[in-house]
Amino acid sequence: MTYSSSKYYRTIQWLLVISRILLILLIFIGVVGVIIDAEQLIEGIFIVLPYVFAPFVFVVLAFSIRLKCDSCGKSCVITWDINYKAPYESHGIVDRLIDAFYPRELRINQFKCTRCGEEFELEP
């Protein structure tokens, strides 16, 4: 079954990937202290976190709340269950790194609802 909000789902996934890349760049700049000194790094962190990551988090949460499952009608992206297990397992560190920067749902063009387990196709 094709998911009715495929564009929003893809947008959420890509925004999460972009925020991970920005965070890694920030850490890399911090590790390579030759580029900027510690005082500038601390000032940069306090500027980057609220003005770059906060909007990403806000947009991802806003889109996530808007997404509803076509089958059960509940939120299909956000789950608060401690025992929740990812629908697509990653085996090994290389697979987990690939999944962090190119999510499996986008690679196979489908995802499972976190509530009812229904599988949906994503529009290309």
N, CA, C and O atoms as a GROMACS GRO file, in nm:
protein
  496
    1MET      N    1   0.084  -0.116   0.000
    1MET     CA    2   0.000   0.000   0.000
    1MET      C    3   0.090   0.124   0.000
    1MET      O    4   0.186   0.130   0.077
    2THR      N    5   0.060   0.220  -0.085
    2THR     CA    6   0.139   0.342  -0.093
    2THR      C    7   0.096   0.437   0.019
    2THR      O    8  -0.022   0.458   0.043
    3TYR      N    9   0.194   0.494   0.085
    3TYR     CA   10   0.167   0.586   0.197
    3TYR      C   11   0.126   0.722   0.143
    3TYR      O   12   0.188   0.774   0.049
    4SER      N   13   0.023   0.780   0.202
    4SER     CA   14  -0.032   0.906   0.150
    4SER      C   15   0.058   1.026   0.178
    4SER      O   16   0.051   1.126   0.105
    5SER      N   17   0.141   1.020   0.280
    5SER     CA   18   0.228   1.133   0.316
    5SER      C   19   0.375   1.100   0.293
    5SER      O   20   0.459   1.128   0.378
    6SER      N   21   0.405   1.041   0.179
    6SER     CA   22   0.542   0.999   0.150
    6SER      C   23   0.640   1.115   0.150
    6SER      O   24   0.753   1.102   0.197
    7LYS      N   25   0.597   1.230   0.098
    7LYS     CA   26   0.687   1.346   0.090
    7LYS      C   27   0.727   1.394   0.229
    7LYS      O   28   0.843   1.428   0.251
    8TYR      N   29   0.632   1.397   0.322
    8TYR     CA   30   0.663   1.440   0.458
    8TYR      C   31   0.757   1.340   0.525
    8TYR      O   32   0.850   1.380   0.596
    9TYR      N   33   0.733   1.212   0.503
    9TYR     CA   34   0.818   1.110   0.564
    9TYR      C   35   0.962   1.123   0.512
    9TYR      O   36   1.056   1.116   0.590
   10ARG      N   37   0.977   1.141   0.382
   10ARG     CA   38   1.110   1.159   0.324
   10ARG      C   39   1.177   1.286   0.378
   10ARG      O   40   1.297   1.286   0.406
   11THR      N   41   1.100   1.392   0.392
   11THR     CA   42   1.154   1.518   0.444
   11THR      C   43   1.207   1.498   0.585
   11THR      O   44   1.316   1.546   0.617
   12ILE      N   45   1.133   1.429   0.669
   12ILE     CA   46   1.178   1.402   0.806
   12ILE      C   47   1.309   1.325   0.805
   12ILE      O   48   1.403   1.360   0.876
   13GLN      N   49   1.315   1.220   0.724
   13GLN     CA   50   1.435   1.138   0.720
   13GLN      C   51   1.557   1.218   0.674
   13GLN      O   52   1.664   1.205   0.733
   14TRP      N   53   1.541   1.300   0.571
   14TRP     CA   54   1.655   1.378   0.520
   14TRP      C   55   1.696   1.488   0.618
   14TRP      O   56   1.814   1.518   0.630
   15LEU      N   57   1.600   1.549   0.688
   15LEU     CA   58   1.636   1.649   0.788
   15LEU      C   59   1.715   1.586   0.902
   15LEU      O   60   1.809   1.646   0.954
   16LEU      N   61   1.678   1.465   0.941
   16LEU     CA   62   1.755   1.395   1.044
   16LEU      C   63   1.897   1.365   0.997
   16LEU      O   64   1.992   1.377   1.074
   17VAL      N   65   1.911   1.326   0.871
   17VAL     CA   66   2.045   1.299   0.816
   17VAL      C   67   2.127   1.427   0.815
   17VAL      O   68   2.244   1.425   0.852
   18ILE      N   69   2.068   1.538   0.772
   18ILE     CA   70   2.140   1.666   0.768
   18ILE      C   71   2.182   1.709   0.908
   18ILE      O   72   2.293   1.759   0.927
   19SER      N   73   2.094   1.691   1.007
   19SER     CA   74   2.132   1.730   1.144
   19SER      C   75   2.245   1.643   1.197
   19SER      O   76   2.330   1.692   1.271
   20ARG      N   77   2.247   1.514   1.161
   20ARG     CA   78   2.359   1.428   1.203
   20ARG      C   79   2.490   1.475   1.139
   20ARG      O   80   2.593   1.477   1.205
   21ILE      N   81   2.484   1.510   1.014
   21ILE     CA   82   2.605   1.557   0.945
   21ILE      C   83   2.655   1.687   1.008
   21ILE      O   84   2.775   1.703   1.028
   22LEU      N   85   2.564   1.780   1.040
   22LEU     CA   86   2.604   1.906   1.103
   22LEU      C   87   2.666   1.881   1.240
   22LEU      O   88   2.764   1.945   1.277
   23LEU      N   89   2.609   1.788   1.315
   23LEU     CA   90   2.664   1.757   1.446
   23LEU      C   91   2.804   1.698   1.435
   23LEU      O   92   2.892   1.732   1.513
   24ILE      N   93   2.825   1.609   1.338
   24ILE     CA   94   2.957   1.549   1.318
   24ILE      C   95   3.058   1.656   1.275
   24ILE      O   96   3.173   1.654   1.319
   25LEU      N   97   3.015   1.748   1.189
   25LEU     CA   98   3.105   1.857   1.149
   25LEU      C   99   3.143   1.943   1.269
   25LEU      O  100   3.258   1.985   1.281
   26LEU      N  101   3.047   1.970   1.356
   26LEU     CA  102   3.074   2.049   1.476
   26LEU      C  103   3.175   1.977   1.566
   26LEU      O  104   3.267   2.039   1.619
   27ILE      N  105   3.157   1.847   1.583
   27ILE     CA  106   3.251   1.769   1.665
   27ILE      C  107   3.389   1.765   1.598
   27ILE      O  108   3.490   1.777   1.666
   28PHE      N  109   3.392   1.749   1.467
   28PHE     CA  110   3.519   1.744   1.395
   28PHE      C  111   3.594   1.876   1.410
   28PHE      O  112   3.715   1.877   1.431
   29ILE      N  113   3.524   1.986   1.399
   29ILE     CA  114   3.588   2.117   1.417
   29ILE      C  115   3.640   2.131   1.560
   29ILE      O  116   3.745   2.191   1.583
   30GLY      N  117   3.566   2.074   1.657
   30GLY     CA  118   3.613   2.079   1.795
   30GLY      C  119   3.735   1.994   1.818
   30GLY      O  120   3.824   2.032   1.895
   31VAL      N  121   3.742   1.879   1.753
   31VAL     CA  122   3.858   1.792   1.768
   31VAL      C  123   3.980   1.853   1.703
   31VAL      O  124   4.090   1.849   1.758
   32VAL      N  125   3.961   1.910   1.586
   32VAL     CA  126   4.072   1.974   1.516
   32VAL      C  127   4.078   2.117   1.568
   32VAL      O  128   4.028   2.210   1.505
   33GLY      N  129   4.141   2.133   1.683
   33GLY     CA  130   4.147   2.263   1.749
   33GLY      C  131   4.237   2.363   1.680
   33GLY      O  132   4.248   2.477   1.725
   34VAL      N  133   4.301   2.322   1.573
   34VAL     CA  134   4.390   2.412   1.500
   34VAL      C  135   4.309   2.517   1.425
   34VAL      O  136   4.354   2.630   1.408
   35ILE      N  137   4.190   2.479   1.380
   35ILE     CA  138   4.108   2.570   1.300
   35ILE      C  139   4.062   2.689   1.382
   35ILE      O  140   4.075   2.804   1.339
   36ILE      N  141   4.009   2.664   1.501
   36ILE     CA  142   3.964   2.772   1.589
   36ILE      C  143   4.006   2.739   1.733
   36ILE      O  144   4.022   2.622   1.768
   37ASP      N  145   4.023   2.843   1.814
   37ASP     CA  146   4.063   2.818   1.952
   37ASP      C  147   3.941   2.783   2.037
   37ASP      O  148   3.828   2.790   1.990
   38ALA      N  149   3.965   2.744   2.161
   38ALA     CA  150   3.860   2.692   2.248
   38ALA      C  151   3.751   2.795   2.277
   38ALA      O  152   3.633   2.760   2.283
   39GLU      N  153   3.790   2.920   2.294
   39GLU     CA  154   3.690   3.023   2.325
   39GLU      C  155   3.593   3.042   2.208
   39GLU      O  156   3.472   3.053   2.227
   40GLN      N  157   3.647   3.045   2.088
   40GLN     CA  158   3.561   3.058   1.970
   40GLN      C  159   3.476   2.933   1.951
   40GLN      O  160   3.362   2.943   1.905
   41LEU      N  161   3.528   2.817   1.986
   41LEU     CA  162   3.452   2.694   1.973
   41LEU      C  163   3.332   2.695   2.068
   41LEU      O  164   3.222   2.659   2.028
   42ILE      N  165   3.353   2.736   2.192
   42ILE     CA  166   3.243   2.742   2.288
   42ILE      C  167   3.138   2.843   2.242
   42ILE      O  168   3.019   2.815   2.251
   43GLU      N  169   3.182   2.959   2.194
   43GLU     CA  170   3.086   3.057   2.143
   43GLU      C  171   3.011   3.000   2.022
   43GLU      O  172   2.891   3.022   2.007
   44GLY      N  173   3.082   2.929   1.936
   44GLY     CA  174   3.020   2.869   1.818
   44GLY      C  175   2.916   2.764   1.855
   44GLY      O  176   2.811   2.755   1.792
   45ILE      N  177   2.947   2.686   1.958
   45ILE     CA  178   2.852   2.583   2.001
   45ILE      C  179   2.724   2.650   2.052
   45ILE      O  180   2.614   2.604   2.022
   46PHE      N  181   2.739   2.757   2.130
   46PHE     CA  182   2.620   2.823   2.184
   46PHE      C  183   2.542   2.898   2.076
   46PHE      O  184   2.424   2.928   2.094
   47ILE      N  185   2.607   2.928   1.965
   47ILE     CA  186   2.536   2.990   1.853
   47ILE      C  187   2.472   2.883   1.765
   47ILE      O  188   2.358   2.898   1.722
   48VAL      N  189   2.546   2.776   1.738
   48VAL     CA  190   2.498   2.674   1.645
   48VAL      C  191   2.384   2.593   1.705
   48VAL      O  192   2.284   2.568   1.637
   49LEU      N  193   2.395   2.552   1.830
   49LEU     CA  194   2.292   2.466   1.888
   49LEU      C  195   2.153   2.529   1.886
   49LEU      O  196   2.059   2.466   1.836
   50PRO      N  197   2.135   2.649   1.938
   50PRO     CA  198   1.998   2.700   1.937
   50PRO      C  199   1.949   2.746   1.800
   50PRO      O  200   1.829   2.739   1.773
   51TYR      N  201   2.037   2.793   1.714
   51TYR     CA  202   1.992   2.852   1.588
   51TYR      C  203   1.997   2.756   1.470
   51TYR      O  204   1.940   2.786   1.365
   52VAL      N  205   2.064   2.643   1.484
   52VAL     CA  206   2.069   2.547   1.373
   52VAL      C  207   1.996   2.418   1.411
   52VAL      O  208   1.908   2.373   1.338
   53PHE      N  209   2.031   2.359   1.524
   53PHE     CA  210   1.971   2.231   1.559
   53PHE      C  211   1.828   2.246   1.608
   53PHE      O  212   1.744   2.159   1.581
   54ALA      N  213   1.797   2.352   1.680
   54ALA     CA  214   1.661   2.371   1.730
   54ALA      C  215   1.559   2.379   1.617
   54ALA      O  216   1.455   2.314   1.627
   55PRO      N  217   1.583   2.456   1.510
   55PRO     CA  218   1.486   2.454   1.400
   55PRO      C  219   1.471   2.318   1.334
   55PRO      O  220   1.361   2.279   1.296
   56PHE      N  221   1.582   2.243   1.319
   56PHE     CA  222   1.572   2.109   1.262
   56PHE      C  223   1.484   2.021   1.350
   56PHE      O  224   1.395   1.952   1.301
   57VAL      N  225   1.508   2.025   1.481
   57VAL     CA  226   1.429   1.943   1.573
   57VAL      C  227   1.282   1.986   1.569
   57VAL      O  228   1.193   1.901   1.567
   58PHE      N  229   1.255   2.116   1.567
   58PHE     CA  230   1.118   2.166   1.563
   58PHE      C  231   1.046   2.119   1.437
   58PHE      O  232   0.931   2.074   1.444
   59VAL      N  233   1.111   2.130   1.322
   59VAL     CA  234   1.049   2.091   1.195
   59VAL      C  235   1.026   1.940   1.192
   59VAL      O  236   0.920   1.895   1.147
   60VAL      N  237   1.123   1.863   1.238
   60VAL     CA  238   1.107   1.717   1.239
   60VAL      C  239   0.992   1.677   1.331
   60VAL      O  240   0.911   1.592   1.294
   61LEU      N  241   0.984   1.737   1.448
   61LEU     CA  242   0.873   1.705   1.538
   61LEU      C  243   0.739   1.749   1.482
   61LEU      O  244   0.639   1.677   1.494
   62ALA      N  245   0.735   1.867   1.418
   62ALA     CA  246   0.609   1.914   1.359
   62ALA      C  247   0.562   1.820   1.249
   62ALA      O  248   0.444   1.785   1.242
   63PHE      N  249   0.653   1.779   1.162
   63PHE     CA  250   0.617   1.684   1.056
   63PHE      C  251   0.580   1.548   1.114
   63PHE      O  252   0.487   1.484   1.066
   64SER      N  253   0.652   1.504   1.216
   64SER     CA  254   0.625   1.373   1.276
   64SER      C  255   0.488   1.368   1.340
   64SER      O  256   0.417   1.268   1.330
   65ILE      N  257   0.450   1.475   1.406
   65ILE     CA  258   0.317   1.481   1.469
   65ILE      C  259   0.208   1.480   1.362
   65ILE      O  260   0.101   1.423   1.383
   66ARG      N  261   0.235   1.543   1.248
   66ARG     CA  262   0.136   1.551   1.142
   66ARG      C  263   0.113   1.416   1.075
   66ARG      O  264   0.002   1.390   1.027
   67LEU      N  265   0.214   1.331   1.070
   67LEU     CA  266   0.202   1.203   1.001
   67LEU      C  267   0.113   1.108   1.078
   67LEU      O  268   0.133   1.086   1.198
   68LYS      N  269   0.015   1.052   1.011
   68LYS     CA  270  -0.074   0.953   1.069
   68LYS      C  271  -0.073   0.830   0.980
   68LYS      O  272  -0.059   0.840   0.858
   69CYS      N  273  -0.087   0.715   1.042
   69CYS     CA  274  -0.091   0.588   0.968
   69CYS      C  275  -0.221   0.582   0.888
   69CYS      O  276  -0.328   0.620   0.937
   70ASP      N  277  -0.211   0.535   0.764
   70ASP     CA  278  -0.330   0.520   0.681
   70ASP      C  279  -0.420   0.406   0.728
   70ASP      O  280  -0.539   0.405   0.697
   71SER      N  281  -0.364   0.311   0.802
   71SER     CA  282  -0.444   0.196   0.849
   71SER      C  283  -0.508   0.221   0.985
   71SER      O  284  -0.629   0.211   1.000
   72CYS      N  285  -0.425   0.255   1.084
   72CYS     CA  286  -0.477   0.267   1.221
   72CYS      C  287  -0.509   0.410   1.261
   72CYS      O  288  -0.580   0.432   1.359
   73GLY      N  289  -0.457   0.509   1.188
   73GLY     CA  290  -0.488   0.649   1.218
   73GLY      C  291  -0.406   0.709   1.330
   73GLY      O  292  -0.428   0.825   1.366
   74LYS      N  293  -0.312   0.635   1.386
   74LYS     CA  294  -0.229   0.686   1.495
   74LYS      C  295  -0.097   0.738   1.438
   74LYS      O  296  -0.066   0.718   1.320
   75SER      N  297  -0.021   0.805   1.522
   75SER     CA  298   0.110   0.854   1.482
   75SER      C  299   0.201   0.736   1.447
   75SER      O  300   0.219   0.646   1.528
   76CYS      N  301   0.257   0.739   1.326
   76CYS     CA  302   0.332   0.621   1.280
   76CYS      C  303   0.482   0.640   1.289
   76CYS      O  304   0.557   0.548   1.255
   77VAL      N  305   0.529   0.756   1.333
   77VAL     CA  306   0.673   0.781   1.337
   77VAL      C  307   0.723   0.787   1.480
   77VAL      O  308   0.826   0.727   1.512
   78ILE      N  309   0.653   0.858   1.566
   78ILE     CA  310   0.696   0.876   1.705
   78ILE      C  311   0.637   0.766   1.792
   78ILE      O  312   0.516   0.742   1.788
   79THR      N  313   0.721   0.700   1.869
   79THR     CA  314   0.674   0.601   1.965
   79THR      C  315   0.743   0.624   2.098
   79THR      O  316   0.860   0.660   2.103
   80TRP      N  317   0.669   0.602   2.206
   80TRP     CA  318   0.725   0.624   2.340
   80TRP      C  319   0.742   0.491   2.413
   80TRP      O  320   0.761   0.491   2.535
   81ASP      N  321   0.736   0.379   2.342
   81ASP     CA  322   0.746   0.247   2.402
   81ASP      C  323   0.893   0.210   2.423
   81ASP      O  324   0.972   0.213   2.328
   82ILE      N  325   0.929   0.175   2.545
   82ILE     CA  326   1.067   0.138   2.576
   82ILE      C  327   1.106   0.009   2.504
   82ILE      O  328   1.221  -0.008   2.463
   83ASN      N  329   1.011  -0.082   2.489
   83ASN     CA  330   1.038  -0.212   2.429
   83ASN      C  331   1.029  -0.209   2.276
   83ASN      O  332   1.034  -0.315   2.213
   84TYR      N  333   1.016  -0.091   2.217
   84TYR     CA  334   1.006  -0.081   2.071
   84TYR      C  335   1.134  -0.131   2.006
   84TYR      O  336   1.244  -0.094   2.046
   85LYS      N  337   1.118  -0.213   1.904
   85LYS     CA  338   1.232  -0.266   1.832
   85LYS      C  339   1.223  -0.216   1.688
   85LYS      O  340   1.116  -0.220   1.627
   86ALA      N  341   1.334  -0.170   1.633
   86ALA     CA  342   1.335  -0.117   1.497
   86ALA      C  343   1.287  -0.224   1.400
   86ALA      O  344   1.324  -0.341   1.412
   87PRO      N  345   1.204  -0.184   1.303
   87PRO     CA  346   1.148  -0.284   1.211
   87PRO      C  347   1.251  -0.347   1.117
   87PRO      O  348   1.233  -0.460   1.072
   88TYR      N  349   1.358  -0.274   1.088
   88TYR     CA  350   1.461  -0.326   1.000
   88TYR      C  351   1.592  -0.330   1.078
   88TYR      O  352   1.647  -0.227   1.114
   89GLU      N  353   1.639  -0.450   1.103
   89GLU     CA  354   1.760  -0.468   1.183
   89GLU      C  355   1.886  -0.433   1.104
   89GLU      O  356   1.895  -0.458   0.984
   90SER      N  357   1.982  -0.374   1.174
   90SER     CA  358   2.113  -0.345   1.117
   90SER      C  359   2.213  -0.440   1.181
   90SER      O  360   2.224  -0.448   1.303
   91HIS      N  361   2.285  -0.512   1.098
   91HIS     CA  362   2.383  -0.608   1.148
   91HIS      C  363   2.522  -0.553   1.123
   91HIS      O  364   2.563  -0.532   1.009
   92GLY      N  365   2.594  -0.530   1.229
   92GLY     CA  366   2.732  -0.483   1.218
   92GLY      C  367   2.740  -0.331   1.217
   92GLY      O  368   2.643  -0.261   1.192
   93ILE      N  369   2.859  -0.284   1.246
   93ILE     CA  370   2.880  -0.140   1.259
   93ILE      C  371   2.872  -0.069   1.124
   93ILE      O  372   2.828   0.046   1.118
   94VAL      N  373   2.914  -0.134   1.018
   94VAL     CA  374   2.910  -0.071   0.886
   94VAL      C  375   2.766  -0.046   0.844
   94VAL      O  376   2.734   0.061   0.792
   95ASP      N  377   2.678  -0.145   0.867
   95ASP     CA  378   2.536  -0.126   0.834
   95ASP      C  379   2.474  -0.015   0.916
   95ASP      O  380   2.392   0.062   0.866
   96ARG      N  381   2.512  -0.006   1.042
   96ARG     CA  382   2.457   0.100   1.128
   96ARG      C  383   2.504   0.238   1.083
   96ARG      O  384   2.426   0.334   1.087
   97LEU      N  385   2.629   0.249   1.040
   97LEU     CA  386   2.677   0.377   0.988
   97LEU      C  387   2.606   0.414   0.859
   97LEU      O  388   2.569   0.530   0.839
   98ILE      N  389   2.588   0.317   0.772
   98ILE     CA  390   2.516   0.345   0.647
   98ILE      C  391   2.373   0.386   0.678
   98ILE      O  392   2.321   0.480   0.618
   99ASP      N  393   2.307   0.317   0.772
   99ASP     CA  394   2.170   0.351   0.809
   99ASP      C  395   2.160   0.489   0.871
   99ASP      O  396   2.058   0.556   0.857
  100ALA      N  397   2.265   0.533   0.940
  100ALA     CA  398   2.262   0.666   1.002
  100ALA      C  399   2.263   0.777   0.899
  100ALA      O  400   2.203   0.882   0.920
  101PHE      N  401   2.331   0.754   0.786
  101PHE     CA  402   2.343   0.859   0.686
  101PHE      C  403   2.259   0.835   0.561
  101PHE      O  404   2.245   0.926   0.479
  102TYR      N  405   2.206   0.717   0.546
  102TYR     CA  406   2.112   0.689   0.436
  102TYR      C  407   2.016   0.583   0.488
  102TYR      O  408   2.039   0.464   0.467
  103PRO      N  409   1.908   0.626   0.555
  103PRO     CA  410   1.819   0.532   0.624
  103PRO      C  411   1.767   0.421   0.533
  103PRO      O  412   1.739   0.442   0.415
  104ARG      N  413   1.755   0.304   0.592
  104ARG     CA  414   1.710   0.186   0.518
  104ARG      C  415   1.572   0.208   0.456
  104ARG      O  416   1.544   0.158   0.347
  105GLU      N  417   1.486   0.281   0.525
  105GLU     CA  418   1.352   0.307   0.472
  105GLU      C  419   1.358   0.381   0.339
  105GLU      O  420   1.278   0.356   0.249
  106LEU      N  421   1.454   0.472   0.326
  106LEU     CA  422   1.468   0.545   0.199
  106LEU      C  423   1.532   0.458   0.092
  106LEU      O  424   1.503   0.474  -0.027
  107ARG      N  425   1.620   0.367   0.132
  107ARG     CA  426   1.685   0.281   0.034
  107ARG      C  427   1.590   0.179  -0.026
  107ARG      O  428   1.595   0.152  -0.145
  108ILE      N  429   1.502   0.122   0.058
  108ILE     CA  430   1.411   0.019   0.007
  108ILE      C  431   1.273   0.076  -0.027
  108ILE      O  432   1.186   0.003  -0.073
  109ASN      N  433   1.253   0.206  -0.006
  109ASN     CA  434   1.127   0.276  -0.039
  109ASN      C  435   1.007   0.216   0.031
  109ASN      O  436   0.900   0.206  -0.028
  110GLN      N  437   1.022   0.177   0.155
  110GLN     CA  438   0.908   0.132   0.235
  110GLN      C  439   0.940   0.148   0.383
  110GLN      O  440   1.057   0.154   0.422
  111PHE      N  441   0.836   0.154   0.465
  111PHE     CA  442   0.855   0.159   0.609
  111PHE      C  443   0.736   0.094   0.677
  111PHE      O  444   0.631   0.073   0.616
  112LYS      N  445   0.755   0.062   0.806
  112LYS     CA  446   0.649   0.000   0.885
  112LYS      C  447   0.597   0.101   0.986
  112LYS      O  448   0.674   0.178   1.044
  113CYS      N  449   0.466   0.099   1.008
  113CYS     CA  450   0.405   0.181   1.112
  113CYS      C  451   0.455   0.130   1.247
  113CYS      O  452   0.463   0.009   1.269
  114THR      N  453   0.487   0.222   1.337
  114THR     CA  454   0.538   0.182   1.469
  114THR      C  455   0.427   0.126   1.558
  114THR      O  456   0.455   0.057   1.656
  115ARG      N  457   0.302   0.155   1.525
  115ARG     CA  458   0.189   0.111   1.608
  115ARG      C  459   0.131  -0.023   1.563
  115ARG      O  460   0.125  -0.119   1.641
  116CYS      N  461   0.089  -0.030   1.436
  116CYS     CA  462   0.017  -0.150   1.389
  116CYS      C  463   0.105  -0.244   1.308
  116CYS      O  464   0.065  -0.358   1.284
  117GLY      N  465   0.223  -0.200   1.264
  117GLY     CA  466   0.313  -0.286   1.189
  117GLY      C  467   0.283  -0.297   1.040
  117GLY      O  468   0.347  -0.375   0.970
  118GLU      N  469   0.188  -0.220   0.992
  118GLU     CA  470   0.154  -0.220   0.849
  118GLU      C  471   0.271  -0.165   0.768
  118GLU      O  472   0.331  -0.065   0.805
  119GLU      N  473   0.303  -0.231   0.656
  119GLU     CA  474   0.410  -0.185   0.569
  119GLU      C  475   0.352  -0.095   0.461
  119GLU      O  476   0.248  -0.125   0.403
  120PHE      N  477   0.422   0.015   0.434
  120PHE     CA  478   0.380   0.110   0.333
  120PHE      C  479   0.493   0.133   0.233
  120PHE      O  480   0.610   0.131   0.269
  121GLU      N  481   0.456   0.153   0.108
  121GLU     CA  482   0.550   0.190   0.002
  121GLU      C  483   0.564   0.342   0.003
  121GLU      O  484   0.466   0.413   0.026
  122LEU      N  485   0.684   0.390  -0.023
  122LEU     CA  486   0.706   0.534  -0.036
  122LEU      C  487   0.712   0.570  -0.184
  122LEU      O  488   0.773   0.498  -0.264
  123GLU      N  489   0.649   0.680  -0.219
  123GLU     CA  490   0.654   0.725  -0.358
  123GLU      C  491   0.795   0.774  -0.388
  123GLU      O  492   0.858   0.837  -0.303
  124PRO      N  493   0.845   0.746  -0.509
  124PRO     CA  494   0.981   0.791  -0.542
  124PRO      C  495   0.992   0.941  -0.559
  124PRO      O  496   1.100   0.993  -0.587
   0.00000   0.00000   0.00000
